[in-house]
Amino acid sequence: MAFTDDLSTFFQNPFVKTAIYQGREIAVLFNREGIPVELGIEGRDFVLEVKTSDFLNVRHHEQITIDGQNYEVIGVNPVDDGLLTELTLKEL
């Protein structure tokens, strides 16, 4: 097994949160600081890094809950080799 096949190391740090997606609890890396939205409106988008295998069929407009807050998926971007995926979220 190659090092990159075991992603558990990446999910053992202070930024790890538990997300609820399709009724399952899943460990994710969550940037709660957000990214400023600069389209003439005030707001923030949030970035969630996930194991692609945990979110294989994630689609835009689906909801994910983190720390009791609901978010809508507005972006799905594979990272590098595709083992990780970056989800861009909008707070609901």
Biopython code that builds the backbone (N, CA, C, O; Angstrom):
import numpy as np
from Bio.PDB.StructureBuilder import StructureBuilder

atoms = [
    (1, "MET", "N", (0.855, -1.175, 0.000)),
    (1, "MET", "CA", (0.000, 0.000, 0.000)),
    (1, "MET", "C", (0.896, 1.231, 0.000)),
    (1, "MET", "O", (1.805, 1.327, 0.825)),
    (2, "ALA", "N", (0.661, 2.166, -0.900)),
    (2, "ALA", "CA", (1.413, 3.411, -0.969)),
    (2, "ALA", "C", (0.987, 4.352, 0.148)),
    (2, "ALA", "O", (-0.130, 4.250, 0.656)),
    (3, "PHE", "N", (1.861, 5.258, 0.529)),
    (3, "PHE", "CA", (1.552, 6.219, 1.595)),
    (3, "PHE", "C", (0.262, 6.969, 1.311)),
    (3, "PHE", "O", (-0.551, 7.169, 2.214)),
    (4, "THR", "N", (0.067, 7.382, 0.081)),
    (4, "THR", "CA", (-1.110, 8.176, -0.255)),
    (4, "THR", "C", (-2.409, 7.382, -0.179)),
    (4, "THR", "O", (-3.490, 7.971, -0.196)),
    (5, "ASP", "N", (-2.325, 6.072, -0.096)),
    (5, "ASP", "CA", (-3.544, 5.267, 0.019)),
    (5, "ASP", "C", (-4.154, 5.350, 1.412)),
    (5, "ASP", "O", (-5.354, 5.121, 1.566)),
    (6, "ASP", "N", (-3.354, 5.675, 2.439)),
    (6, "ASP", "CA", (-3.857, 5.777, 3.808)),
    (6, "ASP", "C", (-3.999, 7.249, 4.167)),
    (6, "ASP", "O", (-3.022, 7.896, 4.544)),
    (7, "LEU", "N", (-5.198, 7.774, 4.052)),
    (7, "LEU", "CA", (-5.439, 9.187, 4.303)),
    (7, "LEU", "C", (-5.745, 9.498, 5.759)),
    (7, "LEU", "O", (-5.946, 10.661, 6.108)),
    (8, "SER", "N", (-5.786, 8.475, 6.624)),
    (8, "SER", "CA", (-6.164, 8.697, 8.019)),
    (8, "SER", "C", (-5.251, 9.697, 8.712)),
    (8, "SER", "O", (-5.700, 10.411, 9.609)),
    (9, "THR", "N", (-3.977, 9.769, 8.319)),
    (9, "THR", "CA", (-3.034, 10.713, 8.909)),
    (9, "THR", "C", (-3.509, 12.153, 8.741)),
    (9, "THR", "O", (-3.348, 12.972, 9.646)),
    (10, "PHE", "N", (-4.089, 12.461, 7.592)),
    (10, "PHE", "CA", (-4.546, 13.815, 7.321)),
    (10, "PHE", "C", (-5.763, 14.193, 8.155)),
    (10, "PHE", "O", (-6.038, 15.377, 8.344)),
    (11, "PHE", "N", (-6.478, 13.222, 8.644)),
    (11, "PHE", "CA", (-7.711, 13.479, 9.369)),
    (11, "PHE", "C", (-7.526, 13.338, 10.874)),
    (11, "PHE", "O", (-8.473, 13.008, 11.588)),
    (12, "GLN", "N", (-6.303, 13.587, 11.363)),
    (12, "GLN", "CA", (-5.990, 13.555, 12.789)),
    (12, "GLN", "C", (-5.312, 14.864, 13.169)),
    (12, "GLN", "O", (-4.122, 14.877, 13.486)),
    (13, "ASN", "N", (-6.058, 15.963, 13.141)),
    (13, "ASN", "CA", (-5.518, 17.263, 13.521)),
    (13, "ASN", "C", (-6.649, 18.144, 14.047)),
    (13, "ASN", "O", (-7.815, 17.754, 13.972)),
    (14, "PRO", "N", (-6.325, 19.329, 14.579)),
    (14, "PRO", "CA", (-7.354, 20.181, 15.204)),
    (14, "PRO", "C", (-8.440, 20.680, 14.253)),
    (14, "PRO", "O", (-9.491, 21.131, 14.708)),
    (15, "PHE", "N", (-8.205, 20.606, 12.943)),
    (15, "PHE", "CA", (-9.196, 21.099, 11.995)),
    (15, "PHE", "C", (-10.216, 20.033, 11.598)),
    (15, "PHE", "O", (-11.125, 20.306, 10.814)),
    (16, "VAL", "N", (-10.071, 18.838, 12.128)),
    (16, "VAL", "CA", (-10.996, 17.757, 11.785)),
    (16, "VAL", "C", (-12.327, 17.979, 12.507)),
    (16, "VAL", "O", (-12.373, 18.217, 13.714)),
    (17, "LYS", "N", (-13.382, 17.895, 11.743)),
    (17, "LYS", "CA", (-14.750, 18.005, 12.261)),
    (17, "LYS", "C", (-15.530, 16.784, 11.795)),
    (17, "LYS", "O", (-15.086, 16.042, 10.918)),
    (18, "THR", "N", (-16.674, 16.592, 12.384)),
    (18, "THR", "CA", (-17.572, 15.541, 11.939)),
    (18, "THR", "C", (-18.686, 16.187, 11.133)),
    (18, "THR", "O", (-19.405, 17.054, 11.630)),
    (19, "ALA", "N", (-18.821, 15.764, 9.903)),
    (19, "ALA", "CA", (-19.887, 16.259, 9.034)),
    (19, "ALA", "C", (-20.960, 15.186, 8.937)),
    (19, "ALA", "O", (-20.674, 13.990, 9.002)),
    (20, "ILE", "N", (-22.185, 15.630, 8.783)),
    (20, "ILE", "CA", (-23.294, 14.704, 8.542)),
    (20, "ILE", "C", (-23.721, 14.900, 7.092)),
    (20, "ILE", "O", (-24.157, 15.977, 6.687)),
    (21, "TYR", "N", (-23.582, 13.824, 6.329)),
    (21, "TYR", "CA", (-23.920, 13.844, 4.905)),
    (21, "TYR", "C", (-24.672, 12.573, 4.578)),
    (21, "TYR", "O", (-24.172, 11.472, 4.809)),
    (22, "GLN", "N", (-25.866, 12.718, 4.043)),
    (22, "GLN", "CA", (-26.733, 11.589, 3.699)),
    (22, "GLN", "C", (-26.895, 10.648, 4.888)),
    (22, "GLN", "O", (-26.887, 9.428, 4.729)),
    (23, "GLY", "N", (-27.044, 11.227, 6.087)),
    (23, "GLY", "CA", (-27.303, 10.445, 7.297)),
    (23, "GLY", "C", (-26.080, 9.771, 7.899)),
    (23, "GLY", "O", (-26.206, 9.055, 8.892)),
    (24, "ARG", "N", (-24.889, 9.982, 7.321)),
    (24, "ARG", "CA", (-23.660, 9.365, 7.839)),
    (24, "ARG", "C", (-22.781, 10.423, 8.485)),
    (24, "ARG", "O", (-22.732, 11.562, 8.022)),
    (25, "GLU", "N", (-22.083, 10.049, 9.559)),
    (25, "GLU", "CA", (-21.096, 10.924, 10.176)),
    (25, "GLU", "C", (-19.737, 10.622, 9.563)),
    (25, "GLU", "O", (-19.296, 9.473, 9.545)),
    (26, "ILE", "N", (-19.073, 11.669, 9.058)),
    (26, "ILE", "CA", (-17.826, 11.492, 8.310)),
    (26, "ILE", "C", (-16.812, 12.521, 8.792)),
    (26, "ILE", "O", (-17.146, 13.695, 8.953)),
    (27, "ALA", "N", (-15.562, 12.083, 9.023)),
    (27, "ALA", "CA", (-14.477, 13.002, 9.395)),
    (27, "ALA", "C", (-14.073, 13.818, 8.179)),
    (27, "ALA", "O", (-13.851, 13.278, 7.095)),
    (28, "VAL", "N", (-13.979, 15.144, 8.380)),
    (28, "VAL", "CA", (-13.628, 16.064, 7.301)),
    (28, "VAL", "C", (-12.674, 17.127, 7.842)),
    (28, "VAL", "O", (-12.605, 17.353, 9.050)),
    (29, "LEU", "N", (-11.940, 17.777, 6.940)),
    (29, "LEU", "CA", (-11.122, 18.939, 7.290)),
    (29, "LEU", "C", (-11.920, 20.175, 6.909)),
    (29, "LEU", "O", (-12.310, 20.332, 5.752)),
    (30, "PHE", "N", (-12.166, 21.055, 7.879)),
    (30, "PHE", "CA", (-13.074, 22.179, 7.656)),
    (30, "PHE", "C", (-12.383, 23.500, 7.940)),
    (30, "PHE", "O", (-11.834, 23.699, 9.024)),
    (31, "ASN", "N", (-12.409, 24.414, 6.958)),
    (31, "ASN", "CA", (-11.893, 25.767, 7.130)),
    (31, "ASN", "C", (-13.067, 26.677, 7.470)),
    (31, "ASN", "O", (-13.754, 27.171, 6.576)),
    (32, "ARG", "N", (-13.295, 26.899, 8.757)),
    (32, "ARG", "CA", (-14.430, 27.709, 9.208)),
    (32, "ARG", "C", (-14.212, 29.198, 8.961)),
    (32, "ARG", "O", (-15.163, 29.979, 9.009)),
    (33, "GLU", "N", (-12.958, 29.603, 8.696)),
    (33, "GLU", "CA", (-12.678, 31.016, 8.446)),
    (33, "GLU", "C", (-13.364, 31.492, 7.173)),
    (33, "GLU", "O", (-13.797, 32.641, 7.083)),
    (34, "GLY", "N", (-13.458, 30.620, 6.214)),
    (34, "GLY", "CA", (-14.149, 30.965, 4.978)),
    (34, "GLY", "C", (-13.304, 31.768, 4.021)),
    (34, "GLY", "O", (-12.219, 32.241, 4.359)),
    (35, "ILE", "N", (-13.820, 31.911, 2.831)),
    (35, "ILE", "CA", (-13.180, 32.658, 1.754)),
    (35, "ILE", "C", (-14.120, 33.814, 1.398)),
    (35, "ILE", "O", (-15.284, 33.577, 1.078)),
    (36, "PRO", "N", (-13.638, 35.053, 1.448)),
    (36, "PRO", "CA", (-14.537, 36.175, 1.111)),
    (36, "PRO", "C", (-15.094, 36.056, -0.305)),
    (36, "PRO", "O", (-14.383, 35.684, -1.238)),
    (37, "VAL", "N", (-16.359, 36.374, -0.445)),
    (37, "VAL", "CA", (-17.010, 36.391, -1.755)),
    (37, "VAL", "C", (-16.944, 37.822, -2.259)),
    (37, "VAL", "O", (-17.371, 38.743, -1.562)),
    (38, "GLU", "N", (-16.418, 38.022, -3.454)),
    (38, "GLU", "CA", (-16.233, 39.372, -3.972)),
    (38, "GLU", "C", (-16.997, 39.566, -5.275)),
    (38, "GLU", "O", (-16.397, 39.805, -6.322)),
    (39, "LEU", "N", (-18.295, 39.464, -5.210)),
    (39, "LEU", "CA", (-19.119, 39.658, -6.402)),
    (39, "LEU", "C", (-20.128, 40.776, -6.178)),
    (39, "LEU", "O", (-21.241, 40.743, -6.702)),
    (40, "GLY", "N", (-19.714, 41.773, -5.385)),
    (40, "GLY", "CA", (-20.617, 42.876, -5.110)),
    (40, "GLY", "C", (-21.577, 42.590, -3.967)),
    (40, "GLY", "O", (-22.449, 43.407, -3.670)),
    (41, "ILE", "N", (-21.427, 41.440, -3.326)),
    (41, "ILE", "CA", (-22.256, 41.098, -2.177)),
    (41, "ILE", "C", (-21.341, 40.666, -1.040)),
    (41, "ILE", "O", (-20.223, 40.205, -1.265)),
    (42, "GLU", "N", (-21.827, 40.821, 0.164)),
    (42, "GLU", "CA", (-21.033, 40.356, 1.295)),
    (42, "GLU", "C", (-21.371, 38.910, 1.586)),
    (42, "GLU", "O", (-22.525, 38.495, 1.479)),
    (43, "GLY", "N", (-20.379, 38.164, 1.945)),
    (43, "GLY", "CA", (-20.615, 36.771, 2.280)),
    (43, "GLY", "C", (-19.317, 36.005, 2.311)),
    (43, "GLY", "O", (-18.252, 36.547, 2.015)),
    (44, "ARG", "N", (-19.413, 34.746, 2.669)),
    (44, "ARG", "CA", (-18.243, 33.892, 2.738)),
    (44, "ARG", "C", (-18.618, 32.508, 2.234)),
    (44, "ARG", "O", (-19.714, 32.002, 2.475)),
    (45, "ASP", "N", (-17.657, 31.915, 1.520)),
    (45, "ASP", "CA", (-17.772, 30.512, 1.156)),
    (45, "ASP", "C", (-16.836, 29.750, 2.074)),
    (45, "ASP", "O", (-15.837, 30.298, 2.540)),
    (46, "PHE", "N", (-17.143, 28.515, 2.333)),
    (46, "PHE", "CA", (-16.345, 27.699, 3.227)),
    (46, "PHE", "C", (-15.805, 26.500, 2.463)),
    (46, "PHE", "O", (-16.447, 26.004, 1.537)),
    (47, "VAL", "N", (-14.619, 26.035, 2.855)),
    (47, "VAL", "CA", (-13.968, 24.938, 2.160)),
    (47, "VAL", "C", (-13.896, 23.722, 3.076)),
    (47, "VAL", "O", (-13.503, 23.812, 4.239)),
    (48, "LEU", "N", (-14.283, 22.597, 2.518)),
    (48, "LEU", "CA", (-14.273, 21.326, 3.228)),
    (48, "LEU", "C", (-13.409, 20.373, 2.425)),
    (48, "LEU", "O", (-13.657, 20.173, 1.236)),
    (49, "GLU", "N", (-12.390, 19.776, 3.053)),
    (49, "GLU", "CA", (-11.588, 18.746, 2.377)),
    (49, "GLU", "C", (-12.052, 17.399, 2.878)),
    (49, "GLU", "O", (-12.147, 17.164, 4.083)),
    (50, "VAL", "N", (-12.339, 16.520, 1.941)),
    (50, "VAL", "CA", (-12.919, 15.222, 2.280)),
    (50, "VAL", "C", (-12.209, 14.115, 1.516)),
    (50, "VAL", "O", (-11.594, 14.356, 0.478)),
    (51, "LYS", "N", (-12.302, 12.902, 2.043)),
    (51, "LYS", "CA", (-11.849, 11.747, 1.275)),
    (51, "LYS", "C", (-12.867, 11.552, 0.154)),
    (51, "LYS", "O", (-14.068, 11.454, 0.406)),
    (52, "THR", "N", (-12.391, 11.499, -1.053)),
    (52, "THR", "CA", (-13.280, 11.337, -2.202)),
    (52, "THR", "C", (-14.163, 10.105, -2.038)),
    (52, "THR", "O", (-15.333, 10.120, -2.420)),
    (53, "SER", "N", (-13.608, 9.048, -1.474)),
    (53, "SER", "CA", (-14.374, 7.804, -1.306)),
    (53, "SER", "C", (-15.575, 7.974, -0.374)),
    (53, "SER", "O", (-16.525, 7.195, -0.451)),
    (54, "ASP", "N", (-15.547, 8.989, 0.515)),
    (54, "ASP", "CA", (-16.681, 9.244, 1.419)),
    (54, "ASP", "C", (-17.766, 10.091, 0.763)),
    (54, "ASP", "O", (-18.894, 10.141, 1.253)),
    (55, "PHE", "N", (-17.430, 10.760, -0.345)),
    (55, "PHE", "CA", (-18.355, 11.680, -1.005)),
    (55, "PHE", "C", (-18.388, 11.425, -2.510)),
    (55, "PHE", "O", (-18.364, 12.370, -3.299)),
    (56, "LEU", "N", (-18.442, 10.165, -2.909)),
    (56, "LEU", "CA", (-18.351, 9.809, -4.329)),
    (56, "LEU", "C", (-19.388, 10.485, -5.215)),
    (56, "LEU", "O", (-19.070, 10.897, -6.331)),
    (57, "ASN", "N", (-20.602, 10.602, -4.743)),
    (57, "ASN", "CA", (-21.680, 11.109, -5.593)),
    (57, "ASN", "C", (-22.193, 12.468, -5.156)),
    (57, "ASN", "O", (-23.329, 12.827, -5.468)),
    (58, "VAL", "N", (-21.377, 13.233, -4.439)),
    (58, "VAL", "CA", (-21.833, 14.533, -3.964)),
    (58, "VAL", "C", (-22.132, 15.441, -5.156)),
    (58, "VAL", "O", (-21.408, 15.436, -6.151)),
    (59, "ARG", "N", (-23.199, 16.214, -5.042)),
    (59, "ARG", "CA", (-23.656, 17.086, -6.120)),
    (59, "ARG", "C", (-23.864, 18.504, -5.589)),
    (59, "ARG", "O", (-24.027, 18.718, -4.388)),
    (60, "HIS", "N", (-23.856, 19.461, -6.509)),
    (60, "HIS", "CA", (-24.204, 20.832, -6.144)),
    (60, "HIS", "C", (-25.604, 20.857, -5.530)),
    (60, "HIS", "O", (-26.474, 20.075, -5.914)),
    (61, "HIS", "N", (-25.806, 21.746, -4.591)),
    (61, "HIS", "CA", (-27.087, 21.997, -3.915)),
    (61, "HIS", "C", (-27.427, 20.975, -2.835)),
    (61, "HIS", "O", (-28.451, 21.114, -2.166)),
    (62, "GLU", "N", (-26.593, 19.950, -2.649)),
    (62, "GLU", "CA", (-26.836, 19.025, -1.537)),
    (62, "GLU", "C", (-26.441, 19.711, -0.238)),
    (62, "GLU", "O", (-25.668, 20.670, -0.237)),
    (63, "GLN", "N", (-26.987, 19.202, 0.881)),
    (63, "GLN", "CA", (-26.699, 19.798, 2.178)),
    (63, "GLN", "C", (-25.772, 18.925, 3.007)),
    (63, "GLN", "O", (-25.836, 17.696, 2.970)),
    (64, "ILE", "N", (-24.901, 19.606, 3.763)),
    (64, "ILE", "CA", (-23.989, 18.971, 4.707)),
    (64, "ILE", "C", (-24.112, 19.740, 6.014)),
    (64, "ILE", "O", (-24.188, 20.969, 6.003)),
    (65, "THR", "N", (-24.133, 19.039, 7.129)),
    (65, "THR", "CA", (-24.230, 19.676, 8.440)),
    (65, "THR", "C", (-22.918, 19.492, 9.191)),
    (65, "THR", "O", (-22.385, 18.386, 9.276)),
    (66, "ILE", "N", (-22.403, 20.601, 9.739)),
    (66, "ILE", "CA", (-21.179, 20.580, 10.535)),
    (66, "ILE", "C", (-21.432, 21.428, 11.775)),
    (66, "ILE", "O", (-21.819, 22.591, 11.664)),
    (67, "ASP", "N", (-21.217, 20.853, 12.953)),
    (67, "ASP", "CA", (-21.442, 21.566, 14.217)),
    (67, "ASP", "C", (-22.830, 22.189, 14.297)),
    (67, "ASP", "O", (-22.989, 23.298, 14.807)),
    (68, "GLY", "N", (-23.828, 21.481, 13.797)),
    (68, "GLY", "CA", (-25.206, 21.948, 13.872)),
    (68, "GLY", "C", (-25.576, 22.994, 12.832)),
    (68, "GLY", "O", (-26.731, 23.413, 12.770)),
    (69, "GLN", "N", (-24.626, 23.423, 12.019)),
    (69, "GLN", "CA", (-24.887, 24.422, 10.970)),
    (69, "GLN", "C", (-25.030, 23.713, 9.625)),
    (69, "GLN", "O", (-24.228, 22.843, 9.285)),
    (70, "ASN", "N", (-26.053, 24.091, 8.868)),
    (70, "ASN", "CA", (-26.268, 23.513, 7.542)),
    (70, "ASN", "C", (-25.561, 24.341, 6.475)),
    (70, "ASN", "O", (-25.539, 25.571, 6.520)),
    (71, "TYR", "N", (-24.985, 23.624, 5.515)),
    (71, "TYR", "CA", (-24.287, 24.238, 4.391)),
    (71, "TYR", "C", (-24.792, 23.602, 3.107)),
    (71, "TYR", "O", (-25.228, 22.451, 3.096)),
    (72, "GLU", "N", (-24.726, 24.373, 2.020)),
    (72, "GLU", "CA", (-25.070, 23.865, 0.702)),
    (72, "GLU", "C", (-23.797, 23.729, -0.123)),
    (72, "GLU", "O", (-22.946, 24.619, -0.110)),
    (73, "VAL", "N", (-23.666, 22.624, -0.835)),
    (73, "VAL", "CA", (-22.507, 22.408, -1.702)),
    (73, "VAL", "C", (-22.665, 23.292, -2.938)),
    (73, "VAL", "O", (-23.666, 23.213, -3.650)),
    (74, "ILE", "N", (-21.639, 24.151, -3.183)),
    (74, "ILE", "CA", (-21.683, 25.008, -4.366)),
    (74, "ILE", "C", (-20.484, 24.768, -5.287)),
    (74, "ILE", "O", (-20.382, 25.369, -6.357)),
    (75, "GLY", "N", (-19.575, 23.877, -4.858)),
    (75, "GLY", "CA", (-18.432, 23.547, -5.697)),
    (75, "GLY", "C", (-17.850, 22.201, -5.319)),
    (75, "GLY", "O", (-17.768, 21.874, -4.135)),
    (76, "VAL", "N", (-17.443, 21.412, -6.308)),
    (76, "VAL", "CA", (-16.843, 20.090, -6.090)),
    (76, "VAL", "C", (-15.581, 20.023, -6.946)),
    (76, "VAL", "O", (-15.652, 20.044, -8.175)),
    (77, "ASN", "N", (-14.416, 19.941, -6.278)),
    (77, "ASN", "CA", (-13.150, 19.979, -7.013)),
    (77, "ASN", "C", (-12.204, 18.890, -6.522)),
    (77, "ASN", "O", (-11.767, 18.933, -5.372)),
    (78, "PRO", "N", (-11.879, 17.915, -7.369)),
    (78, "PRO", "CA", (-10.885, 16.901, -6.988)),
    (78, "PRO", "C", (-9.528, 17.573, -6.761)),
    (78, "PRO", "O", (-9.180, 18.538, -7.441)),
    (79, "VAL", "N", (-8.773, 17.050, -5.797)),
    (79, "VAL", "CA", (-7.449, 17.584, -5.479)),
    (79, "VAL", "C", (-6.387, 16.620, -6.005)),
    (79, "VAL", "O", (-6.435, 15.424, -5.719)),
    (80, "ASP", "N", (-5.445, 17.135, -6.761)),
    (80, "ASP", "CA", (-4.295, 16.378, -7.272)),
    (80, "ASP", "C", (-4.689, 15.021, -7.852)),
    (80, "ASP", "O", (-5.289, 14.946, -8.924)),
    (81, "ASP", "N", (-4.341, 13.935, -7.123)),
    (81, "ASP", "CA", (-4.557, 12.584, -7.654)),
    (81, "ASP", "C", (-5.991, 12.088, -7.489)),
    (81, "ASP", "O", (-6.305, 10.970, -7.897)),
    (82, "GLY", "N", (-6.871, 12.909, -6.892)),
    (82, "GLY", "CA", (-8.281, 12.540, -6.767)),
    (82, "GLY", "C", (-8.644, 11.801, -5.499)),
    (82, "GLY", "O", (-9.817, 11.484, -5.305)),
    (83, "LEU", "N", (-7.686, 11.507, -4.620)),
    (83, "LEU", "CA", (-8.012, 10.834, -3.363)),
    (83, "LEU", "C", (-8.744, 11.772, -2.409)),
    (83, "LEU", "O", (-9.533, 11.330, -1.574)),
    (84, "LEU", "N", (-8.476, 13.070, -2.540)),
    (84, "LEU", "CA", (-9.176, 14.081, -1.757)),
    (84, "LEU", "C", (-10.003, 14.947, -2.696)),
    (84, "LEU", "O", (-9.665, 15.116, -3.867)),
    (85, "THR", "N", (-11.097, 15.496, -2.159)),
    (85, "THR", "CA", (-11.939, 16.410, -2.901)),
    (85, "THR", "C", (-12.175, 17.640, -2.032)),
    (85, "THR", "O", (-12.379, 17.529, -0.823)),
    (86, "GLU", "N", (-12.144, 18.798, -2.652)),
    (86, "GLU", "CA", (-12.429, 20.044, -1.974)),
    (86, "GLU", "C", (-13.870, 20.425, -2.297)),
    (86, "GLU", "O", (-14.239, 20.567, -3.463)),
    (87, "LEU", "N", (-14.678, 20.588, -1.255)),
    (87, "LEU", "CA", (-16.056, 21.028, -1.442)),
    (87, "LEU", "C", (-16.156, 22.479, -1.016)),
    (87, "LEU", "O", (-15.722, 22.835, 0.079)),
    (88, "THR", "N", (-16.714, 23.306, -1.856)),
    (88, "THR", "CA", (-16.980, 24.691, -1.496)),
    (88, "THR", "C", (-18.421, 24.746, -1.021)),
    (88, "THR", "O", (-19.329, 24.245, -1.685)),
    (89, "LEU", "N", (-18.620, 25.371, 0.151)),
    (89, "LEU", "CA", (-19.918, 25.379, 0.789)),
    (89, "LEU", "C", (-20.406, 26.798, 1.009)),
    (89, "LEU", "O", (-19.621, 27.736, 1.144)),
    (90, "LYS", "N", (-21.734, 26.931, 1.042)),
    (90, "LYS", "CA", (-22.388, 28.199, 1.377)),
    (90, "LYS", "C", (-23.210, 27.942, 2.638)),
    (90, "LYS", "O", (-23.967, 26.974, 2.711)),
    (91, "GLU", "N", (-23.052, 28.812, 3.618)),
    (91, "GLU", "CA", (-23.809, 28.667, 4.865)),
    (91, "GLU", "C", (-25.287, 28.957, 4.597)),
    (91, "GLU", "O", (-25.622, 29.927, 3.918)),
    (92, "LEU", "N", (-26.155, 28.122, 5.128)),
    (92, "LEU", "CA", (-27.603, 28.323, 4.945)),
    (92, "LEU", "C", (-28.203, 28.991, 6.161)),
    (92, "LEU", "O", (-29.407, 29.242, 6.195)),
]
sb = StructureBuilder()
sb.init_structure("model")
sb.init_model(0)
sb.init_chain("A")
sb.init_seg("    ")
for serial, (resi, resn, name, xyz) in enumerate(atoms, 1):
    if name == "N":
        sb.init_residue(resn, " ", resi, " ")
    sb.init_atom(name, np.array(xyz, "f"), 0.0, 1.0, " ", f" {name:<3s}", serial, name[0])
structure = sb.get_structure()
